[in-house]
C-alpha cells in the first residue's frame, strides 16, 4: 500500500518539557543530532517527494501533517509555504489535507488566521480540559502551560471553528474519565483522539506491572485500568443521545465490529500508510516506535537519495503492512483479531522478543472491544424488538 500520510518535522524541538514525553524523555536520542528546524532545501525536497509518490500511485488524496516538536516554532510562513508547495506539485485530482499538530501555547489570532487562509487545520494536544489535568505539561523552567494552551484552544474554537481539527489526549487512568471527557467537550472539539500511552513490555505504561514478564495474550486475567477508563468514557459518549463530538477510537471500533473498513494504528489490520520526514531530510517510520529503543524508527534512507517507494520496501514498513501474518500466534488465534488487530505496533515490543508479541494493552483492548460489542448488540437487539 502506498503512503497516504506524510508527517513532516518542520521543527525538531519543543517549547514545553512534558515530563512523560516519549520523544524527548524516552529511549531514542536521534533528535539530539538533528537540526532544530528543517532547512528550506529539506522542505522543498520533501514536497517534491510527496508529489512524486502521489503521481506514481495516482493518489486521490494525501494527508500532510506539519509536526515537531512544536511546529509553530518554525514560523507560520514556513508552514504555509510548504503546504502551498505540496499543493502546487501534486497532480490534478489529488487533494492535500493539511494539519498542524500543536500544543496550542503559541496560537495567536494572526497565526491561526494565516493557517486557515492556507487551508491548514489545527490539531491540539492536551491532557484534559482543566488546569489540573495538565500539570505535567510545563515549559523548561517548570512553569505551567495551561493558561497559554487554553487561551489558544478557545481562540480556535471561538473564531476559527472551520480550522479546528480536534484534540489529542493521552489516557491517564489516574484521572476521572467522565470529568476528563466533559472538560474536553467544554473546549468544543469537533473530534477527540484518545490515545494509550506509548509503553511496551520492557518499559510498561503507568499502572501496568508487567516489566520483566513474558508477554501474555488474551485471557490473561490481569487488571485493566486503561480498558476500564475507556469503557467509562464510551458509555458517557454512547448514551449522550447525540454525537457531542467524534471520538476516533470508538468510531473505528464500531466500524470494525460492523465489518466496515477503518484506518487507525490502534485497532484493526489496516496496513500502516504513514511516513516521516525528519528535520535533516531522513526518512523514518512513525515516531511511536521511538518509545521502544534508540533508532527504532530509523530506515537509513533520506529524501535526497531515496524515494518513498524505497521506504515502502524497508523491512520495518513491510512488517507493518503484512497484516495478521506479522502478529503473534496468540493474536492470530484470537476471536477479536479483525477488530483489535494486535493493537498498536509499538506497544508489542519486548527487548528479548522484538515486536512479535501481543500488545502490552492486550487485556485492556479485549475489555474495551467486548464492552463496545455488547453495547452495539444491545442497540441492534432493541431495534429488532
C-alpha positions in Angstrom: 0.0 0.0 0.0 1.4 3.4 -0.9 1.9 6.0 1.8 -1.0 8.4 2.2 0.1 10.3 5.3 3.2 12.4 5.1 4.5 13.7 8.5 7.0 16.4 8.0 9.0 17.5 11.0 9.3 21.2 10.4 10.8 21.8 13.8 12.5 19.2 15.9 12.4 21.0 19.3 9.6 21.9 21.7 8.9 24.9 23.9 7.5 22.6 26.5 9.2 19.9 28.6 6.4 17.5 29.4 7.7 15.1 31.9 6.2 12.0 30.3 7.2 12.8 26.7 8.2 9.5 24.9 10.0 11.5 22.2 12.4 13.7 24.3 12.3 11.7 27.6 12.3 8.2 26.1 15.0 5.9 24.9 15.5 7.4 21.5 18.3 10.0 21.2 18.4 10.6 17.5 16.8 14.0 17.8 19.8 15.4 19.6 22.0 15.2 16.5 19.5 16.8 14.1 19.0 20.4 13.3 16.3 22.2 15.3 14.5 23.4 12.2 14.1 21.9 8.7 16.0 23.9 6.1 14.2 25.3 3.1 16.0 22.8 0.9 14.7 19.9 3.1 11.1 21.2 2.8 11.4 21.8 -0.9 12.7 18.2 -1.5 10.0 16.8 0.8 7.3 18.5 -1.3 8.8 17.1 -4.4 9.0 13.6 -3.0 5.4 13.7 -1.8 4.2 14.9 -5.3 6.3 12.1 -6.9 4.7 9.5 -4.7 1.2 10.9 -5.3 1.8 10.8 -9.1 3.3 7.3 -9.2 0.4 5.8 -7.2 -2.3 8.1 -8.6 -3.4 9.2 -5.1 -6.7 10.9 -4.9 -5.8 12.4 -1.5 -2.8 12.9 0.7 -2.6 13.9 4.3 0.2 16.4 5.1 0.9 16.6 8.8 3.1 19.5 10.0 4.8 18.2 13.1 7.5 18.6 15.6 8.5 19.1 18.4 6.3 22.2 18.3 5.9 23.1 14.6 4.9 26.7 15.2 8.4 27.3 16.4 9.3 27.2 12.7 7.1 30.2 11.9 3.7 30.2 10.2 5.2 31.5 6.9 7.3 28.3 6.6 4.3 26.1 7.3 2.1 27.8 4.8 4.8 27.9 2.2 5.3 24.1 2.5 1.6 23.4 2.2 1.3 25.7 -0.8 4.3 24.0 -2.5 2.9 20.5 -2.0 -0.4 21.5 -3.4 1.3 23.1 -6.4 3.2 20.0 -7.2 0.8 17.1 -6.7 -1.1 16.0 -9.7 -4.6 17.3 -10.6 -7.2 15.3 -8.7 -5.1 14.8 -5.6 -6.4 16.7 -2.6 -4.0 17.7 0.1 -5.4 17.6 3.6 -3.1 19.7 5.7 -2.9 19.7 9.5 -0.6 21.2 12.1 -0.3 19.4 15.4 0.5 21.9 18.2 0.4 22.2 22.0 -1.6 25.5 21.4 0.6 27.7 23.5 1.8 29.7 20.5 -1.5 30.2 18.8 -2.5 33.8 18.2 -5.2 35.4 16.1 -2.8 36.3 13.3 -1.2 32.8 13.2 -4.5 31.0 13.1 -5.9 33.3 10.5 -2.9 32.7 8.3 -3.1 28.9 8.7 -6.9 29.0 8.0 -6.3 31.1 4.8 -4.0 28.4 3.5 -6.3 25.6 4.3 -4.3 24.2 7.2 -6.4 22.8 10.1 -5.1 22.8 13.6 -5.0 19.8 15.9 -4.2 20.4 19.6 -2.5 18.1 22.2 -3.8 18.4 25.7 -4.1 16.1 28.7 -7.6 17.3 29.6 -9.7 20.4 29.6 -8.7 21.7 33.1 -5.6 23.1 34.6 -5.4 20.2 37.0 -5.2 17.8 34.1 -2.2 19.5 32.6 0.2 19.8 35.5 2.9 17.7 33.8 2.8 19.9 30.7 5.3 22.6 31.7 7.9 24.7 30.0 11.6 24.2 30.5 11.6 26.4 33.6 8.8 24.3 35.1 6.1 26.8 34.6 2.6 25.6 33.7 1.5 25.8 30.1 -2.3 25.6 30.7 -3.1 29.3 30.6 -1.5 29.8 27.2 -2.8 26.4 25.8 -6.4 27.0 26.9 -6.3 30.6 25.5 -5.1 29.3 22.2 -7.6 26.5 22.1 -10.6 28.8 22.9 -9.4 31.2 20.3 -9.5 28.4 17.7 -13.0 27.2 18.9 -14.5 30.8 19.1 -13.1 32.4 16.0 -11.9 29.7 13.6 -14.1 26.6 14.1 -13.6 25.6 10.5 -9.9 25.3 11.1 -10.3 23.3 14.3 -9.3 19.7 13.6 -9.7 18.4 17.2 -7.9 17.5 20.4 -5.5 14.6 21.0 -5.4 13.3 24.6 -3.3 10.6 26.1 -5.3 8.4 28.6 -4.3 8.7 32.2 -6.1 6.0 34.3 -5.5 8.0 37.4 -7.8 10.8 36.2 -11.6 10.7 36.4 -12.7 9.6 33.0 -16.0 11.4 32.8 -14.6 14.6 34.3 -11.7 14.5 31.7 -14.1 13.8 28.8 -16.6 16.5 29.8 -13.8 19.1 30.4 -12.6 18.4 26.8 -16.1 18.8 25.5 -16.1 22.3 27.0 -13.4 23.2 24.5 -15.8 22.3 21.7 -13.5 20.0 19.7 -15.0 18.5 16.5 -13.1 15.3 17.3 -11.2 13.7 20.0 -8.3 11.2 19.8 -7.9 9.2 23.0 -4.5 7.5 22.8 -2.9 4.9 25.0 0.5 6.0 26.4 3.4 4.6 24.4 4.5 1.8 26.7 5.6 -1.8 26.0 6.6 -5.0 27.7 10.1 -3.7 28.6 9.0 -0.2 29.5 5.4 -0.6 30.7 3.0 2.3 30.9 1.9 3.6 34.4 -0.3 1.2 36.2 0.6 -2.0 34.4 3.0 -4.1 36.5 4.4 -6.1 33.6 8.1 -5.1 33.5 10.3 -8.2 33.1 7.4 -10.5 32.5 6.8 -12.7 29.5 4.2 -11.2 27.1 0.8 -12.6 27.6 -2.2 -12.7 25.3 -6.0 -12.7 25.6 -7.5 -14.1 28.7 -4.5 -13.2 31.0 -6.9 -12.1 33.7 -4.8 -9.1 34.7 -6.3 -5.8 35.8 -7.4 -3.5 33.0 -7.1 0.1 34.2 -7.0 1.6 30.7 -9.8 -0.5 29.5 -11.9 0.4 32.4 -11.2 4.1 31.9 -12.1 3.9 28.2 -15.3 1.9 28.7 -16.5 4.5 31.2 -15.9 7.3 28.7 -17.5 5.2 25.9 -20.7 4.8 27.9 -20.8 8.5 28.6 -20.3 9.2 24.9 -22.7 6.5 23.7 -25.6 7.4 25.9 -25.5 11.2 25.2 -28.4 10.9 22.8 -26.5 12.9 20.2 -22.9 13.0 18.9 -21.4 15.7 21.0 -18.0 15.1 19.3 -16.4 12.4 17.3 -14.2 10.0 19.3 -12.0 8.3 16.7 -11.1 5.2 18.8 -14.8 4.5 19.5 -16.0 5.1 16.0 -13.2 2.9 14.5 -14.0 0.1 16.9 -17.7 0.3 16.0 -16.9 0.3 12.3 -14.7 -2.8 12.6 -17.3 -4.6 14.6 -19.8 -3.9 11.8 -17.3 -5.2 9.2 -16.6 -1.8 7.8 -13.2 -0.5 6.8 -11.3 1.5 9.4 -7.9 3.1 9.5 -6.1 3.6 12.8 -2.8 2.5 14.3 -4.5 1.3 17.4 -7.1 -1.1 16.0 -7.7 -3.3 13.0 -5.4 -4.9 10.4 -5.3 -2.0 8.0 -1.7 -1.5 6.7 0.2 1.5 8.1 0.4 4.2 5.4 2.3 6.9 7.3 5.9 8.0 6.8 8.0 10.7 8.5 10.5 13.2 7.1 12.8 14.5 9.8 14.4 18.0 10.0 17.5 16.8 8.3 15.6 15.0 5.5 16.0 11.5 6.8 13.0 9.2 6.1 11.8 7.4 9.2 8.9 5.2 10.4 6.3 6.7 12.7 7.5 8.4 15.9 5.7 6.0 18.2 8.5 3.4 17.5 10.9 5.7 19.3 9.3 4.6 22.6 10.8 1.1 22.1 14.5 1.7 21.8 17.0 4.1 20.3 17.0 4.2 16.5 13.9 2.0 16.3 12.3 4.3 13.7 15.4 4.6 11.5 15.4 3.4 7.9 18.8 4.5 6.7 17.0 6.5 3.9 16.7 10.2 3.1 14.7 12.3 0.7 17.7 13.5 -1.3 18.9 10.0 -2.3 15.7 7.8 -1.9 12.1 7.8 -2.9 9.1 7.0 -0.7 8.8 3.8 -2.7 12.2 2.8 -1.3 10.8 3.3 2.2 7.9 1.0 1.3 10.4 -1.7 0.8 12.0 -1.2 4.1 11.6 -4.4 6.3 10.0 -2.4 9.2 7.4 -0.8 6.9 6.8 -4.2 5.2 6.2 -5.8 8.6 3.6 -3.2 9.4 1.8 -3.8 6.1 1.8 -7.6 6.5 -1.5 -7.7 8.5 -2.1 -10.8 10.6 1.0 -12.5 9.2 3.2 -10.3 11.4 1.3 -11.0 14.6 2.0 -13.3 17.4 0.3 -16.8 17.4 -1.9 -15.8 20.3 -3.2 -12.8 18.3 -3.9 -14.8 15.2 -5.9 -17.3 17.2 -7.9 -14.6 19.0 -11.6 -14.2 18.0 -11.1 -10.4 18.3 -8.3 -10.4 15.7 -10.1 -8.4 13.0 -11.1 -5.7 15.4 -8.1 -5.5 17.7 -5.6 -6.2 15.1 -3.0 -6.9 17.7 -3.1 -3.3 19.0 -0.6 -0.6 18.3 2.7 -1.9 16.8 4.9 0.0 19.3 3.0 -1.4 22.2 4.0 -5.0 21.3 7.7 -4.5 21.8 9.8 -6.7 24.2 13.6 -6.3 24.3 14.0 -10.1 24.2 11.3 -10.9 21.7 11.0 -7.9 19.3 7.6 -6.9 18.1 6.0 -10.3 17.6 4.0 -10.2 20.8 0.5 -9.3 21.9 0.1 -5.6 22.9 1.1 -4.7 26.4 -2.5 -3.4 26.5 -4.0 -6.8 25.3 -6.3 -7.2 28.3 -7.4 -3.5 28.2 -8.2 -3.8 24.4 -10.1 -7.0 25.0 -12.1 -5.3 27.8 -12.9 -2.3 25.5 -13.8 -4.2 22.4 -16.0 -6.7 24.2 -17.7 -3.8 26.0 -18.4 -1.9 22.8 -19.6 -5.1 21.1 -22.0 -5.6 24.0 -23.4 -2.0 23.7 -23.8 -2.4 20.0 -25.6 -5.7 20.4 -28.0 -4.2 22.9 -28.8 -1.3 20.5 -29.3 -3.6 17.5 -31.4 -6.0 19.5 -33.6 -3.1 20.6 -34.2 -2.1 17.0 -35.5 -5.5 16.1 -37.9 -6.0 19.0 
